[in-house]
């Protein structure tokens, strides 16, 4: 048995095309384009790449994009003042603060200061609470992307047993809420779960979001299950890579390590998943591509809702 590969690109492209159409219609009918402001603090290399993708995609879809790049030593109070200023600007529909923030910044206070109606990351406690209560809200982009991937790949969610490995506020918990909303039966596992493989093997849909490269192996996967790999890990150890890939793909990964010092791998062992799963998301090229697409979706939804259109 070889798993069906669930590629994120065609789904992300479809979502972005829908968003671009809506932006065009908003400008034609109501005379405005949604505006997304991204706040980046310091010179973190990964943050620079992620922010660059978000700004570029916004511009491609016709969304007004504003980047606030602030010095790494900015005071907490000064960053707070910038967030409050953005909250008060009627032209700004979405505010995204790129994480991680430097040590002098109290991240939770910054995120809680963002106007919930402009919280396109879906991290504000008000939006988390609305999601938990089954109400409409702005939802974290990666879990929202997973739901889109399942639906657009014609994978049944209602009545299925979904097991999530990981309980973060960014992926694990909102993922559970969204799957419940779609009428799945949901189990959350984490670092203290006993007999993990025994539980994950019960999953019709298995979502891995723990940040441990290749941790979910063949023994964790029921034959024919849908395996969604949310992990993104930089791996430079060639022995680890040899345990996760084979053939032509292994060659590509070893070349990547030679050229740039690392390769991106998920939380699932792809070599073993391909032999056990019915469907499987690759890393890269899977769920990660949907995160930015869903951010664009959230920005347009926030603009429409704020303006009561």
Secondary structure in CASP SS format (residue, H / E / C, confidence):
PFRMAT SS
TARGET T0000
AUTHOR 0000-0000-0000
METHOD secondary structure of the structure
MODEL  1
X C 1.00
X C 1.00
X C 1.00
X E 1.00
X E 1.00
X C 1.00
X C 1.00
X H 1.00
X H 1.00
X H 1.00
X H 1.00
X H 1.00
X H 1.00
X H 1.00
X H 1.00
X H 1.00
X H 1.00
X H 1.00
X H 1.00
X H 1.00
X H 1.00
X H 1.00
X H 1.00
X H 1.00
X H 1.00
X H 1.00
X H 1.00
X H 1.00
X H 1.00
X H 1.00
X C 1.00
X C 1.00
X C 1.00
X C 1.00
X E 1.00
X E 1.00
X E 1.00
X E 1.00
X E 1.00
X E 1.00
X E 1.00
X C 1.00
X C 1.00
X C 1.00
X H 1.00
X H 1.00
X H 1.00
X H 1.00
X H 1.00
X H 1.00
X H 1.00
X H 1.00
X H 1.00
X H 1.00
X H 1.00
X H 1.00
X H 1.00
X H 1.00
X H 1.00
X H 1.00
X H 1.00
X C 1.00
X C 1.00
X E 1.00
X E 1.00
X E 1.00
X E 1.00
X E 1.00
X E 1.00
X E 1.00
X C 1.00
X C 1.00
X C 1.00
X C 1.00
X C 1.00
X H 1.00
X H 1.00
X H 1.00
X H 1.00
X H 1.00
X H 1.00
X H 1.00
X H 1.00
X H 1.00
X H 1.00
X H 1.00
X H 1.00
X H 1.00
X C 1.00
X C 1.00
X C 1.00
X C 1.00
X C 1.00
X E 1.00
X E 1.00
X E 1.00
X E 1.00
X C 1.00
X C 1.00
X C 1.00
X C 1.00
X C 1.00
X C 1.00
X C 1.00
X C 1.00
X C 1.00
X H 1.00
X H 1.00
X H 1.00
X H 1.00
X H 1.00
X H 1.00
X H 1.00
X C 1.00
X C 1.00
X H 1.00
X H 1.00
X H 1.00
X E 1.00
X C 1.00
X C 1.00
X C 1.00
X C 1.00
X C 1.00
X H 1.00
X H 1.00
X H 1.00
X H 1.00
X H 1.00
X H 1.00
X H 1.00
X H 1.00
X C 1.00
X C 1.00
X C 1.00
X C 1.00
X C 1.00
X C 1.00
X C 1.00
X C 1.00
X H 1.00
X H 1.00
X H 1.00
X H 1.00
X H 1.00
X H 1.00
X H 1.00
X H 1.00
X H 1.00
X H 1.00
X H 1.00
X H 1.00
X C 1.00
X C 1.00
X C 1.00
X C 1.00
X C 1.00
X C 1.00
X C 1.00
X C 1.00
X E 1.00
X E 1.00
X E 1.00
X E 1.00
X E 1.00
X C 1.00
X C 1.00
X C 1.00
X C 1.00
X C 1.00
X C 1.00
X H 1.00
X H 1.00
X H 1.00
X H 1.00
X H 1.00
X H 1.00
X H 1.00
X H 1.00
X H 1.00
X H 1.00
X C 1.00
X C 1.00
X C 1.00
X E 1.00
X E 1.00
X E 1.00
X E 1.00
X E 1.00
X C 1.00
X C 1.00
X C 1.00
X C 1.00
X C 1.00
X C 1.00
X H 1.00
X H 1.00
X H 1.00
X H 1.00
X H 1.00
X C 1.00
X C 1.00
X C 1.00
X C 1.00
X E 1.00
X E 1.00
X E 1.00
X E 1.00
X C 1.00
X C 1.00
X C 1.00
X C 1.00
X C 1.00
X C 1.00
X C 1.00
X E 1.00
X C 1.00
X H 1.00
X H 1.00
X H 1.00
X C 1.00
X C 1.00
X C 1.00
X C 1.00
X C 1.00
X E 1.00
X E 1.00
X E 1.00
X E 1.00
X C 1.00
X C 1.00
X C 1.00
X E 1.00
X E 1.00
X E 1.00
X C 1.00
X C 1.00
X H 1.00
X H 1.00
X H 1.00
X H 1.00
X H 1.00
X H 1.00
X H 1.00
X C 1.00
X C 1.00
X H 1.00
X H 1.00
X H 1.00
X H 1.00
X H 1.00
X H 1.00
X H 1.00
X H 1.00
X H 1.00
X H 1.00
X H 1.00
X H 1.00
X H 1.00
X H 1.00
X C 1.00
X C 1.00
X E 1.00
X E 1.00
X E 1.00
X C 1.00
X C 1.00
X E 1.00
X C 1.00
X H 1.00
X H 1.00
X H 1.00
X H 1.00
X H 1.00
X H 1.00
X H 1.00
X C 1.00
X C 1.00
X E 1.00
X E 1.00
X C 1.00
X C 1.00
X C 1.00
X C 1.00
X C 1.00
X C 1.00
X C 1.00
X H 1.00
X H 1.00
X H 1.00
X H 1.00
X H 1.00
X H 1.00
X H 1.00
X H 1.00
X H 1.00
X H 1.00
X H 1.00
X H 1.00
X H 1.00
X H 1.00
X H 1.00
X H 1.00
X H 1.00
X H 1.00
X H 1.00
X C 1.00
X C 1.00
X C 1.00
END
